[in-house]
Amino acid sequence: MPVRLRGQVYKTIIRPVLLYGSEAWPVLERHKQSLRVTEMNMLRWMSGVSRKDRIKNSRIRGSLQVRDIADKLQEGHLRWYDHVLRKTGRLRG
């Protein structure tokens, strides 16, 4: 399977499972770190590289065209916050 297709599979199947319900989590730094570790383990496995190969995380993410999971977590929080503001009538527009 081509590397970019693996990235697409990760983005459409695996990442949503990892972030399911995360909009309502009170996220601590240890939660973010745990998600990052899990994500990188999966990305390394999908890419067929190990930690012994000493390939940087940014390079693996770049080849799969995947952003950091903490960024997606923050996007989800902001989307949920916007939804709550609209629902309560505090946000106009």
Gaussian input, Z-matrix of N, CA and C with variables (Angstrom, degrees):
# hf/3-21g

backbone

0 1
 N
 C     1     B1
 C     2     B2     1     A1
 N     3     B3     2     A2     1     D1
 C     4     B4     3     A3     2     D2
 C     5     B5     4     A4     3     D3
 N     6     B6     5     A5     4     D4
 C     7     B7     6     A6     5     D5
 C     8     B8     7     A7     6     D6
 N     9     B9     8     A8     7     D7
 C    10    B10     9     A9     8     D8
 C    11    B11    10    A10     9     D9
 N    12    B12    11    A11    10    D10
 C    13    B13    12    A12    11    D11
 C    14    B14    13    A13    12    D12
 N    15    B15    14    A14    13    D13
 C    16    B16    15    A15    14    D14
 C    17    B17    16    A16    15    D15
 N    18    B18    17    A17    16    D16
 C    19    B19    18    A18    17    D17
 C    20    B20    19    A19    18    D18
 N    21    B21    20    A20    19    D19
 C    22    B22    21    A21    20    D20
 C    23    B23    22    A22    21    D21
 N    24    B24    23    A23    22    D22
 C    25    B25    24    A24    23    D23
 C    26    B26    25    A25    24    D24
 N    27    B27    26    A26    25    D25
 C    28    B28    27    A27    26    D26
 C    29    B29    28    A28    27    D27
 N    30    B30    29    A29    28    D28
 C    31    B31    30    A30    29    D29
 C    32    B32    31    A31    30    D30
 N    33    B33    32    A32    31    D31
 C    34    B34    33    A33    32    D32
 C    35    B35    34    A34    33    D33
 N    36    B36    35    A35    34    D34
 C    37    B37    36    A36    35    D35
 C    38    B38    37    A37    36    D36
 N    39    B39    38    A38    37    D37
 C    40    B40    39    A39    38    D38
 C    41    B41    40    A40    39    D39
 N    42    B42    41    A41    40    D40
 C    43    B43    42    A42    41    D41
 C    44    B44    43    A43    42    D42
 N    45    B45    44    A44    43    D43
 C    46    B46    45    A45    44    D44
 C    47    B47    46    A46    45    D45
 N    48    B48    47    A47    46    D46
 C    49    B49    48    A48    47    D47
 C    50    B50    49    A49    48    D48
 N    51    B51    50    A50    49    D49
 C    52    B52    51    A51    50    D50
 C    53    B53    52    A52    51    D51
 N    54    B54    53    A53    52    D52
 C    55    B55    54    A54    53    D53
 C    56    B56    55    A55    54    D54
 N    57    B57    56    A56    55    D55
 C    58    B58    57    A57    56    D56
 C    59    B59    58    A58    57    D57
 N    60    B60    59    A59    58    D58
 C    61    B61    60    A60    59    D59
 C    62    B62    61    A61    60    D60
 N    63    B63    62    A62    61    D61
 C    64    B64    63    A63    62    D62
 C    65    B65    64    A64    63    D63
 N    66    B66    65    A65    64    D64
 C    67    B67    66    A66    65    D65
 C    68    B68    67    A67    66    D66
 N    69    B69    68    A68    67    D67
 C    70    B70    69    A69    68    D68
 C    71    B71    70    A70    69    D69
 N    72    B72    71    A71    70    D70
 C    73    B73    72    A72    71    D71
 C    74    B74    73    A73    72    D72
 N    75    B75    74    A74    73    D73
 C    76    B76    75    A75    74    D74
 C    77    B77    76    A76    75    D75
 N    78    B78    77    A77    76    D76
 C    79    B79    78    A78    77    D77
 C    80    B80    79    A79    78    D78
 N    81    B81    80    A80    79    D79
 C    82    B82    81    A81    80    D80
 C    83    B83    82    A82    81    D81
 N    84    B84    83    A83    82    D82
 C    85    B85    84    A84    83    D83
 C    86    B86    85    A85    84    D84
 N    87    B87    86    A86    85    D85
 C    88    B88    87    A87    86    D86
 C    89    B89    88    A88    87    D87
 N    90    B90    89    A89    88    D88
 C    91    B91    90    A90    89    D89
 C    92    B92    91    A91    90    D90
 N    93    B93    92    A92    91    D91
 C    94    B94    93    A93    92    D92
 C    95    B95    94    A94    93    D93
 N    96    B96    95    A95    94    D94
 C    97    B97    96    A96    95    D95
 C    98    B98    97    A97    96    D96
 N    99    B99    98    A98    97    D97
 C   100   B100    99    A99    98    D98
 C   101   B101   100   A100    99    D99
 N   102   B102   101   A101   100   D100
 C   103   B103   102   A102   101   D101
 C   104   B104   103   A103   102   D102
 N   105   B105   104   A104   103   D103
 C   106   B106   105   A105   104   D104
 C   107   B107   106   A106   105   D105
 N   108   B108   107   A107   106   D106
 C   109   B109   108   A108   107   D107
 C   110   B110   109   A109   108   D108
 N   111   B111   110   A110   109   D109
 C   112   B112   111   A111   110   D110
 C   113   B113   112   A112   111   D111
 N   114   B114   113   A113   112   D112
 C   115   B115   114   A114   113   D113
 C   116   B116   115   A115   114   D114
 N   117   B117   116   A116   115   D115
 C   118   B118   117   A117   116   D116
 C   119   B119   118   A118   117   D117
 N   120   B120   119   A119   118   D118
 C   121   B121   120   A120   119   D119
 C   122   B122   121   A121   120   D120
 N   123   B123   122   A122   121   D121
 C   124   B124   123   A123   122   D122
 C   125   B125   124   A124   123   D123
 N   126   B126   125   A125   124   D124
 C   127   B127   126   A126   125   D125
 C   128   B128   127   A127   126   D126
 N   129   B129   128   A128   127   D127
 C   130   B130   129   A129   128   D128
 C   131   B131   130   A130   129   D129
 N   132   B132   131   A131   130   D130
 C   133   B133   132   A132   131   D131
 C   134   B134   133   A133   132   D132
 N   135   B135   134   A134   133   D133
 C   136   B136   135   A135   134   D134
 C   137   B137   136   A136   135   D135
 N   138   B138   137   A137   136   D136
 C   139   B139   138   A138   137   D137
 C   140   B140   139   A139   138   D138
 N   141   B141   140   A140   139   D139
 C   142   B142   141   A141   140   D140
 C   143   B143   142   A142   141   D141
 N   144   B144   143   A143   142   D142
 C   145   B145   144   A144   143   D143
 C   146   B146   145   A145   144   D144
 N   147   B147   146   A146   145   D145
 C   148   B148   147   A147   146   D146
 C   149   B149   148   A148   147   D147
 N   150   B150   149   A149   148   D148
 C   151   B151   150   A150   149   D149
 C   152   B152   151   A151   150   D150
 N   153   B153   152   A152   151   D151
 C   154   B154   153   A153   152   D152
 C   155   B155   154   A154   153   D153
 N   156   B156   155   A155   154   D154
 C   157   B157   156   A156   155   D155
 C   158   B158   157   A157   156   D156
 N   159   B159   158   A158   157   D157
 C   160   B160   159   A159   158   D158
 C   161   B161   160   A160   159   D159
 N   162   B162   161   A161   160   D160
 C   163   B163   162   A162   161   D161
 C   164   B164   163   A163   162   D162
 N   165   B165   164   A164   163   D163
 C   166   B166   165   A165   164   D164
 C   167   B167   166   A166   165   D165
 N   168   B168   167   A167   166   D166
 C   169   B169   168   A168   167   D167
 C   170   B170   169   A169   168   D168
 N   171   B171   170   A170   169   D169
 C   172   B172   171   A171   170   D170
 C   173   B173   172   A172   171   D171
 N   174   B174   173   A173   172   D172
 C   175   B175   174   A174   173   D173
 C   176   B176   175   A175   174   D174
 N   177   B177   176   A176   175   D175
 C   178   B178   177   A177   176   D176
 C   179   B179   178   A178   177   D177
 N   180   B180   179   A179   178   D178
 C   181   B181   180   A180   179   D179
 C   182   B182   181   A181   180   D180
 N   183   B183   182   A182   181   D181
 C   184   B184   183   A183   182   D182
 C   185   B185   184   A184   183   D183
 N   186   B186   185   A185   184   D184
 C   187   B187   186   A186   185   D185
 C   188   B188   187   A187   186   D186
 N   189   B189   188   A188   187   D187
 C   190   B190   189   A189   188   D188
 C   191   B191   190   A190   189   D189
 N   192   B192   191   A191   190   D190
 C   193   B193   192   A192   191   D191
 C   194   B194   193   A193   192   D192
 N   195   B195   194   A194   193   D193
 C   196   B196   195   A195   194   D194
 C   197   B197   196   A196   195   D195
 N   198   B198   197   A197   196   D196
 C   199   B199   198   A198   197   D197
 C   200   B200   199   A199   198   D198
 N   201   B201   200   A200   199   D199
 C   202   B202   201   A201   200   D200
 C   203   B203   202   A202   201   D201
 N   204   B204   203   A203   202   D202
 C   205   B205   204   A204   203   D203
 C   206   B206   205   A205   204   D204
 N   207   B207   206   A206   205   D205
 C   208   B208   207   A207   206   D206
 C   209   B209   208   A208   207   D207
 N   210   B210   209   A209   208   D208
 C   211   B211   210   A210   209   D209
 C   212   B212   211   A211   210   D210
 N   213   B213   212   A212   211   D211
 C   214   B214   213   A213   212   D212
 C   215   B215   214   A214   213   D213
 N   216   B216   215   A215   214   D214
 C   217   B217   216   A216   215   D215
 C   218   B218   217   A217   216   D216
 N   219   B219   218   A218   217   D217
 C   220   B220   219   A219   218   D218
 C   221   B221   220   A220   219   D219
 N   222   B222   221   A221   220   D220
 C   223   B223   222   A222   221   D221
 C   224   B224   223   A223   222   D222
 N   225   B225   224   A224   223   D223
 C   226   B226   225   A225   224   D224
 C   227   B227   226   A226   225   D225
 N   228   B228   227   A227   226   D226
 C   229   B229   228   A228   227   D227
 C   230   B230   229   A229   228   D228
 N   231   B231   230   A230   229   D229
 C   232   B232   231   A231   230   D230
 C   233   B233   232   A232   231   D231
 N   234   B234   233   A233   232   D232
 C   235   B235   234   A234   233   D233
 C   236   B236   235   A235   234   D234
 N   237   B237   236   A236   235   D235
 C   238   B238   237   A237   236   D236
 C   239   B239   238   A238   237   D237
 N   240   B240   239   A239   238   D238
 C   241   B241   240   A240   239   D239
 C   242   B242   241   A241   240   D240
 N   243   B243   242   A242   241   D241
 C   244   B244   243   A243   242   D242
 C   245   B245   244   A244   243   D243
 N   246   B246   245   A245   244   D244
 C   247   B247   246   A246   245   D245
 C   248   B248   247   A247   246   D246
 N   249   B249   248   A248   247   D247
 C   250   B250   249   A249   248   D248
 C   251   B251   250   A250   249   D249
 N   252   B252   251   A251   250   D250
 C   253   B253   252   A252   251   D251
 C   254   B254   253   A253   252   D252
 N   255   B255   254   A254   253   D253
 C   256   B256   255   A255   254   D254
 C   257   B257   256   A256   255   D255
 N   258   B258   257   A257   256   D256
 C   259   B259   258   A258   257   D257
 C   260   B260   259   A259   258   D258
 N   261   B261   260   A260   259   D259
 C   262   B262   261   A261   260   D260
 C   263   B263   262   A262   261   D261
 N   264   B264   263   A263   262   D262
 C   265   B265   264   A264   263   D263
 C   266   B266   265   A265   264   D264
 N   267   B267   266   A266   265   D265
 C   268   B268   267   A267   266   D266
 C   269   B269   268   A268   267   D267
 N   270   B270   269   A269   268   D268
 C   271   B271   270   A270   269   D269
 C   272   B272   271   A271   270   D270
 N   273   B273   272   A272   271   D271
 C   274   B274   273   A273   272   D272
 C   275   B275   274   A274   273   D273
 N   276   B276   275   A275   274   D274
 C   277   B277   276   A276   275   D275
 C   278   B278   277   A277   276   D276

   B1=1.4351
   B2=1.5339
   B3=1.3325
   B4=1.4652
   B5=1.5328
   B6=1.3149
   B7=1.4607
   B8=1.5215
   B9=1.3137
   B10=1.4678
   B11=1.5236
   B12=1.3141
   B13=1.4597
   B14=1.5265
   B15=1.3216
   B16=1.4592
   B17=1.5252
   B18=1.3343
   B19=1.4670
   B20=1.5136
   B21=1.3146
   B22=1.4659
   B23=1.5298
   B24=1.3093
   B25=1.4655
   B26=1.5226
   B27=1.3296
   B28=1.4666
   B29=1.5275
   B30=1.3418
   B31=1.4721
   B32=1.5243
   B33=1.3265
   B34=1.4600
   B35=1.5249
   B36=1.3312
   B37=1.4581
   B38=1.5270
   B39=1.3061
   B40=1.4580
   B41=1.5212
   B42=1.3376
   B43=1.4627
   B44=1.5214
   B45=1.3455
   B46=1.4718
   B47=1.5328
   B48=1.3157
   B49=1.4650
   B50=1.5295
   B51=1.3339
   B52=1.4611
   B53=1.5291
   B54=1.3242
   B55=1.4638
   B56=1.5242
   B57=1.3130
   B58=1.4613
   B59=1.5323
   B60=1.3070
   B61=1.4582
   B62=1.5073
   B63=1.3188
   B64=1.4672
   B65=1.5257
   B66=1.3285
   B67=1.4614
   B68=1.5240
   B69=1.3200
   B70=1.4573
   B71=1.5304
   B72=1.3288
   B73=1.4626
   B74=1.5148
   B75=1.3179
   B76=1.4671
   B77=1.5370
   B78=1.2980
   B79=1.4648
   B80=1.5224
   B81=1.3071
   B82=1.4500
   B83=1.5211
   B84=1.3080
   B85=1.4644
   B86=1.5287
   B87=1.3130
   B88=1.4725
   B89=1.5267
   B90=1.3466
   B91=1.4558
   B92=1.5296
   B93=1.3311
   B94=1.4667
   B95=1.5219
   B96=1.3342
   B97=1.4622
   B98=1.5258
   B99=1.3115
   B100=1.4625
   B101=1.5342
   B102=1.3325
   B103=1.4687
   B104=1.5290
   B105=1.3340
   B106=1.4700
   B107=1.5312
   B108=1.3319
   B109=1.4647
   B110=1.5258
   B111=1.3253
   B112=1.4604
   B113=1.5215
   B114=1.3450
   B115=1.4629
   B116=1.5273
   B117=1.3236
   B118=1.4608
   B119=1.5236
   B120=1.3240
   B121=1.4671
   B122=1.5213
   B123=1.3173
   B124=1.4651
   B125=1.5194
   B126=1.3278
   B127=1.4636
   B128=1.5280
   B129=1.3281
   B130=1.4663
   B131=1.5241
   B132=1.3253
   B133=1.4639
   B134=1.5206
   B135=1.3487
   B136=1.4611
   B137=1.5183
   B138=1.3285
   B139=1.4649
   B140=1.5213
   B141=1.3150
   B142=1.4579
   B143=1.5101
   B144=1.3228
   B145=1.4613
   B146=1.5208
   B147=1.3154
   B148=1.4559
   B149=1.5259
   B150=1.3138
   B151=1.4614
   B152=1.5238
   B153=1.2939
   B154=1.4692
   B155=1.5235
   B156=1.3382
   B157=1.4624
   B158=1.5209
   B159=1.3330
   B160=1.4731
   B161=1.5336
   B162=1.3154
   B163=1.4584
   B164=1.5196
   B165=1.3238
   B166=1.4628
   B167=1.5216
   B168=1.3385
   B169=1.4612
   B170=1.5230
   B171=1.3235
   B172=1.4638
   B173=1.5249
   B174=1.3037
   B175=1.4721
   B176=1.5353
   B177=1.3209
   B178=1.4681
   B179=1.5232
   B180=1.3342
   B181=1.4724
   B182=1.5164
   B183=1.3128
   B184=1.4581
   B185=1.5188
   B186=1.3150
   B187=1.4701
   B188=1.5284
   B189=1.3467
   B190=1.4619
   B191=1.5246
   B192=1.3264
   B193=1.4641
   B194=1.5202
   B195=1.3328
   B196=1.4565
   B197=1.5182
   B198=1.3410
   B199=1.4639
   B200=1.5204
   B201=1.3236
   B202=1.4609
   B203=1.5222
   B204=1.3010
   B205=1.4607
   B206=1.5331
   B207=1.3334
   B208=1.4673
   B209=1.5288
   B210=1.3328
   B211=1.4684
   B212=1.5212
   B213=1.3333
   B214=1.4622
   B215=1.5246
   B216=1.3081
   B217=1.4556
   B218=1.5224
   B219=1.3284
   B220=1.4635
   B221=1.5275
   B222=1.3167
   B223=1.4652
   B224=1.5182
   B225=1.3284
   B226=1.4608
   B227=1.5206
   B228=1.3295
   B229=1.4620
   B230=1.5216
   B231=1.3173
   B232=1.4637
   B233=1.5266
   B234=1.3160
   B235=1.4608
   B236=1.5288
   B237=1.3266
   B238=1.4571
   B239=1.5316
   B240=1.3230
   B241=1.4672
   B242=1.5243
   B243=1.3133
   B244=1.4666
   B245=1.5297
   B246=1.3178
   B247=1.4607
   B248=1.5336
   B249=1.3213
   B250=1.4659
   B251=1.5251
   B252=1.3114
   B253=1.4656
   B254=1.5270
   B255=1.3320
   B256=1.4651
   B257=1.5216
   B258=1.3227
   B259=1.4590
   B260=1.5250
   B261=1.3285
   B262=1.4622
   B263=1.5227
   B264=1.3157
   B265=1.4564
   B266=1.5093
   B267=1.3157
   B268=1.4618
   B269=1.5174
   B270=1.3085
   B271=1.4573
   B272=1.5146
   B273=1.2826
   B274=1.4675
   B275=1.5089
   B276=1.3103
   B277=1.4471
   B278=1.4381
   A1=108.21
   A2=118.09
   A3=120.32
   A4=111.84
   A5=116.09
   A6=121.82
   A7=111.67
   A8=118.28
   A9=120.32
   A10=111.69
   A11=117.16
   A12=120.43
   A13=110.38
   A14=116.64
   A15=120.33
   A16=110.44
   A17=115.96
   A18=120.06
   A19=111.42
   A20=116.99
   A21=120.62
   A22=110.95
   A23=116.53
   A24=120.34
   A25=109.99
   A26=116.05
   A27=120.17
   A28=110.82
   A29=115.75
   A30=119.87
   A31=112.82
   A32=118.12
   A33=119.91
   A34=113.79
   A35=118.31
   A36=119.61
   A37=112.61
   A38=117.58
   A39=120.81
   A40=112.58
   A41=117.43
   A42=119.79
   A43=112.84
   A44=120.22
   A45=118.16
   A46=113.13
   A47=117.33
   A48=119.94
   A49=110.04
   A50=116.94
   A51=120.48
   A52=112.03
   A53=116.45
   A54=120.52
   A55=113.65
   A56=117.87
   A57=121.03
   A58=110.78
   A59=116.63
   A60=122.26
   A61=114.94
   A62=117.86
   A63=120.40
   A64=113.19
   A65=117.77
   A66=119.90
   A67=110.96
   A68=116.71
   A69=120.98
   A70=113.26
   A71=118.01
   A72=120.22
   A73=110.65
   A74=118.32
   A75=119.83
   A76=107.43
   A77=116.99
   A78=121.71
   A79=111.25
   A80=115.05
   A81=122.59
   A82=108.55
   A83=116.16
   A84=120.48
   A85=111.18
   A86=117.10
   A87=119.31
   A88=111.35
   A89=117.86
   A90=120.77
   A91=110.57
   A92=115.47
   A93=119.46
   A94=110.43
   A95=115.88
   A96=119.51
   A97=110.87
   A98=116.76
   A99=120.58
   A100=110.90
   A101=116.57
   A102=120.41
   A103=111.16
   A104=116.54
   A105=120.09
   A106=111.07
   A107=116.31
   A108=120.47
   A109=110.00
   A110=116.38
   A111=120.46
   A112=110.97
   A113=115.30
   A114=119.82
   A115=111.25
   A116=116.92
   A117=119.19
   A118=111.55
   A119=117.45
   A120=119.12
   A121=110.20
   A122=116.79
   A123=120.50
   A124=111.44
   A125=117.17
   A126=120.62
   A127=110.92
   A128=116.39
   A129=119.52
   A130=110.61
   A131=116.23
   A132=120.24
   A133=110.75
   A134=116.51
   A135=120.35
   A136=111.53
   A137=116.66
   A138=121.02
   A139=112.54
   A140=115.84
   A141=118.89
   A142=113.58
   A143=117.19
   A144=120.66
   A145=108.90
   A146=115.55
   A147=120.28
   A148=108.32
   A149=115.13
   A150=119.16
   A151=110.50
   A152=116.85
   A153=120.58
   A154=111.99
   A155=116.63
   A156=120.30
   A157=112.43
   A158=116.78
   A159=124.12
   A160=112.18
   A161=116.37
   A162=122.09
   A163=107.75
   A164=116.43
   A165=120.64
   A166=111.53
   A167=114.35
   A168=120.47
   A169=111.50
   A170=116.62
   A171=120.13
   A172=111.08
   A173=116.49
   A174=120.26
   A175=111.06
   A176=115.79
   A177=119.81
   A178=109.92
   A179=116.06
   A180=119.80
   A181=111.00
   A182=117.22
   A183=121.48
   A184=112.26
   A185=116.71
   A186=119.21
   A187=111.44
   A188=116.56
   A189=120.46
   A190=112.50
   A191=116.46
   A192=123.75
   A193=111.16
   A194=114.86
   A195=122.48
   A196=108.49
   A197=116.07
   A198=120.69
   A199=110.26
   A200=115.84
   A201=122.20
   A202=110.22
   A203=116.60
   A204=121.32
   A205=111.37
   A206=117.73
   A207=120.46
   A208=110.57
   A209=117.24
   A210=120.68
   A211=110.80
   A212=116.30
   A213=120.24
   A214=111.03
   A215=117.10
   A216=121.78
   A217=110.25
   A218=116.38
   A219=120.72
   A220=111.09
   A221=117.70
   A222=120.81
   A223=110.98
   A224=116.52
   A225=121.02
   A226=111.76
   A227=115.85
   A228=119.78
   A229=111.20
   A230=116.26
   A231=119.76
   A232=111.60
   A233=117.08
   A234=120.93
   A235=110.04
   A236=117.20
   A237=121.97
   A238=110.41
   A239=117.26
   A240=121.67
   A241=110.03
   A242=117.00
   A243=121.33
   A244=110.25
   A245=116.57
   A246=121.04
   A247=110.68
   A248=117.00
   A249=120.98
   A250=110.27
   A251=117.13
   A252=120.61
   A253=110.85
   A254=116.48
   A255=119.39
   A256=110.83
   A257=117.57
   A258=122.01
   A259=111.54
   A260=117.04
   A261=120.81
   A262=112.38
   A263=117.12
   A264=120.31
   A265=114.35
   A266=117.84
   A267=121.11
   A268=112.52
   A269=116.51
   A270=121.14
   A271=108.96
   A272=116.33
   A273=119.49
   A274=108.73
   A275=114.89
   A276=117.91
   A277=114.55
   D1=133.21
   D2=179.69
   D3=-61.19
   D4=151.77
   D5=-176.01
   D6=-61.20
   D7=-43.46
   D8=-178.98
   D9=-65.35
   D10=-34.99
   D11=176.89
   D12=-66.07
   D13=-36.34
   D14=175.31
   D15=-61.52
   D16=-40.12
   D17=177.09
   D18=-63.08
   D19=-40.07
   D20=178.52
   D21=-65.40
   D22=-41.58
   D23=177.53
   D24=-61.25
   D25=-42.92
   D26=178.58
   D27=-60.19
   D28=-46.21
   D29=-176.96
   D30=-66.94
   D31=-32.88
   D32=-175.06
   D33=-92.63
   D34=-23.55
   D35=-176.09
   D36=-115.29
   D37=-53.31
   D38=-170.05
   D39=-77.56
   D40=-48.32
   D41=-177.12
   D42=-61.37
   D43=-42.92
   D44=176.63
   D45=-60.11
   D46=-33.30
   D47=177.61
   D48=-67.03
   D49=-42.10
   D50=178.83
   D51=-63.66
   D52=-35.80
   D53=-174.29
   D54=-99.33
   D55=9.14
   D56=-177.18
   D57=-57.63
   D58=122.68
   D59=178.31
   D60=75.73
   D61=6.30
   D62=-174.31
   D63=-70.78
   D64=-13.92
   D65=179.78
   D66=-61.75
   D67=-30.28
   D68=-176.36
   D69=-99.70
   D70=0.32
   D71=179.30
   D72=-73.16
   D73=141.57
   D74=165.29
   D75=-82.04
   D76=95.11
   D77=-169.67
   D78=-78.20
   D79=126.90
   D80=173.76
   D81=-104.12
   D82=165.35
   D83=-179.42
   D84=-62.17
   D85=-34.49
   D86=179.07
   D87=-66.57
   D88=-30.87
   D89=176.08
   D90=-67.29
   D91=-43.91
   D92=178.36
   D93=-60.71
   D94=-43.93
   D95=-178.38
   D96=-64.82
   D97=-39.85
   D98=178.56
   D99=-63.09
   D100=-41.43
   D101=177.29
   D102=-65.04
   D103=-40.43
   D104=179.13
   D105=-62.33
   D106=-43.67
   D107=-179.29
   D108=-63.70
   D109=-46.50
   D110=179.31
   D111=-60.59
   D112=-44.15
   D113=-179.82
   D114=-61.31
   D115=-46.65
   D116=-177.67
   D117=-66.89
   D118=-34.61
   D119=175.73
   D120=-61.24
   D121=-42.83
   D122=179.47
   D123=-67.75
   D124=-42.71
   D125=-179.13
   D126=-65.04
   D127=-40.72
   D128=177.59
   D129=-63.83
   D130=-42.47
   D131=179.31
   D132=-62.93
   D133=-42.58
   D134=179.49
   D135=-65.51
   D136=-34.50
   D137=-178.17
   D138=-81.56
   D139=-15.65
   D140=-179.74
   D141=79.66
   D142=25.02
   D143=177.64
   D144=-117.10
   D145=157.63
   D146=177.93
   D147=-118.93
   D148=173.84
   D149=178.20
   D150=-66.81
   D151=-26.36
   D152=179.17
   D153=-65.91
   D154=-24.27
   D155=178.93
   D156=-71.77
   D157=-14.88
   D158=176.30
   D159=55.92
   D160=46.03
   D161=175.42
   D162=-97.57
   D163=131.33
   D164=-176.40
   D165=-65.21
   D166=148.34
   D167=179.20
   D168=-59.31
   D169=-40.12
   D170=-178.64
   D171=-63.13
   D172=-33.80
   D173=178.82
   D174=-69.94
   D175=-40.06
   D176=177.94
   D177=-65.58
   D178=-45.21
   D179=178.14
   D180=-61.23
   D181=-39.76
   D182=-179.49
   D183=-65.15
   D184=-40.03
   D185=-179.16
   D186=-68.85
   D187=-32.37
   D188=178.41
   D189=-91.07
   D190=-7.79
   D191=-177.48
   D192=56.76
   D193=53.98
   D194=-179.19
   D195=-123.39
   D196=133.23
   D197=176.53
   D198=-85.65
   D199=166.64
   D200=179.04
   D201=-61.85
   D202=138.50
   D203=-177.01
   D204=-67.07
   D205=-26.87
   D206=177.68
   D207=-65.42
   D208=-34.39
   D209=176.26
   D210=-64.73
   D211=-42.92
   D212=178.50
   D213=-67.15
   D214=-33.95
   D215=176.76
   D216=-63.24
   D217=-44.21
   D218=178.60
   D219=-65.88
   D220=-39.81
   D221=177.00
   D222=-59.40
   D223=-42.23
   D224=178.55
   D225=-63.22
   D226=-41.13
   D227=178.14
   D228=-63.19
   D229=-44.68
   D230=-179.41
   D231=-66.47
   D232=-37.62
   D233=177.45
   D234=-63.80
   D235=-43.02
   D236=179.14
   D237=-66.05
   D238=-41.78
   D239=178.91
   D240=-61.45
   D241=-42.81
   D242=177.98
   D243=-62.46
   D244=-41.10
   D245=178.69
   D246=-62.23
   D247=-43.39
   D248=179.92
   D249=-64.74
   D250=-41.28
   D251=178.83
   D252=-62.44
   D253=-43.34
   D254=179.16
   D255=-65.65
   D256=-39.27
   D257=-178.39
   D258=-65.59
   D259=-37.85
   D260=-178.62
   D261=-83.85
   D262=-6.72
   D263=178.33
   D264=83.07
   D265=12.05
   D266=-179.12
   D267=-82.62
   D268=-20.75
   D269=-179.16
   D270=-109.02
   D271=128.24
   D272=179.97
   D273=-112.70
   D274=138.17
   D275=175.82
   D276=132.50

